[in-house]
Amino acid sequence: MIFKKGIEKQLLALFFVSLGGWLMHIRIHPFAGNPPNYVPFIFGILSVFIIPILFNFKKTYLIAYLLNGFSVVIGTVAMTTFSLSGLSDPLTFSDLILRTTFAVILLLFSKLFIGQMILHHYHPTGLGRMFTAWWWTRHFVYVGAVFALGHLLWR
C-alpha cells in the first residue's frame, strides 16, 4: 500500500474529496487561456497529488496539514466573495443557500476535518493552542478581512 498504515482511509478520503472538487472546478472554470483560473488549478494539483504524499511522512505532515488547511481557508473566502458579488436583490434565505457556492464550501470544509483526523494520528493529544478550531477560525477571519479590504480599496 502506498499510504501509511493507520491513516490510509483518511488519505484516500482526502484524495477523493480533493479530486472531486478539482474536477468540478475544472468543469465550471476551465483554466485554459484564463489566468485567474490558474491558481485554483495549481491548488488542485497540490491537493490531489502532493498533500496526501506529504501526510505520509512524519517529517512533512505539518507542512501538508498547513497547506491543506490554508487551501480550505483561501478557497472558502474566494468562493464566498464570488458568490456574494452575484446575488440578486432582495436577498432571501433560499437564494443564500441554493444560489451560492454554499454547498461547495461545505464539501471543501470536509478537507479541513480530514486533515484534523490525520493530525491526530501523529499527535493524539493535540498540539496545545495550535491548529484547533479557534486557530482556524481566526485565520478565516484574517484572510476574509484582507479579501474584503482589498475588494473595497481596489475595485
N, C-alpha and C positions, 0 to 999 in steps of 0.2 A: 504494500500500500504506500502511496506517495505522501499520505498525511500522517502526522504524528499520532501515535496511539493515545487514545483518551479524548482527543478533540476532533477526530475525523468527521463526526456528524456535524459539528458546528462549522467546520471548514467547508464541508460540502454545502451546508445551508447558506453560508456566506457566498460561496461561489455561485450557486444557482440564483440567489436573490440579486446579486450583482450582475450576473449575466442577463437575467430577465430585464432588469432596469436599464442596462446598457443597450440591449437590443430594442427595447421600447423607445428609448431616447433617439437612437439612430433612425428608427422608423418615422418618428414625429419630426425630428430636426436633423436631416441629413447633413453631414459635415462637409461634403464635397463642395468646394467653392464658397463656403460661408465661414469666414474666420471666427465669428463669435461662437460657433459650434465646435471649434477645435478643443476648447478647454474641457467641456463635458466628455468629448470623445477620449481625450487623454486620461481623464479621471476614470473613465470606464475601463480602459485597458489596465490602469493601475489597480482598480478594484477587483477586476475579474482574475487577473493573472499574477500580479506582483504581491498584493496584500496577503492572499492565502499562503503563498510561499514564505513570506516574512513571518507569518504567525507560527510557522512550523519550528522555528529555532529560538532557543532561549535568549540568544544574543540580539535578536531583531524583533521579538514580539511587541515590545513597547513602540517601536517605530511603526509597525503595522497597525497597532491599536490607535495611535495618534493620526496616522494617515486615514484610516477607516473613519474615525470619529470626525475629523475635520472635513472629510468629503461629505459626510452627512450634514454637518453644520452649513457648509457653503452651498450644497445642493438645496437644502431646505430654505435658506434665506433667498437664494436666487429664484427658486420656483415660486416662493411666496410673493416676491416682488413682481415677477412676471404675471402671476395670477391677479394680484390686486390692481395692477395697472390696467387691466382689460375688463373690469367689472362694469356692469350696466347700472344705471341709476333708476329707480331706488333699489337699494341693496336688500335682498331678502335672505333669510336663513337657508332656504333651498338653493339659491344661487351660490351662496358662500360654500356650501358643501358639495354641490353637484357640478358647478360650472367653473371650478378652480382646480388646482393641482393638489387638493387636499388628500385625495386617495393615494396619489403617487408619493406624497410626502410621508404618509403613514407607512407605506411599503419601504421607503428609504429609512425610516426610523428603525425598522427591524434589523438593519445592519449594525446600528449602534448597540442594540441589545445582544446580538450575536457576538459582537466584539467584546462586550462585557462578560459574556459566558466564557469566552476563550481567555480573557484576562484572569478570571477567577480560577482557571485551570492552573495557571502559573503562580498565582497569589491567592490561595483560598480565603485568607483573612482580609484581603483588600490591601490597599496602599495608603491607608490613612485618609487624609483630606483630598488626595489626588484622585482624579478620574471617577468621582462619584457623580450622582445625578445633578447635584448642585454645581459641581465643577463644569459639567457640560451645559447646564442652563445658563451659567454666567457667560460662556463663550457664544451661545446662541444670541444672547442679548448684546454682547460686544460686537459681533460680526453684523448683526441686524442694525445696530446703531450706526456703524460705519457705512453700511449699504444705504440706509435712509439718509444720512448726512450727505453722502456722495450724490444720491439722487436729487436731493433738494438743492445742492450747490451747483451741480454741473448738468442741468437739464438742457 
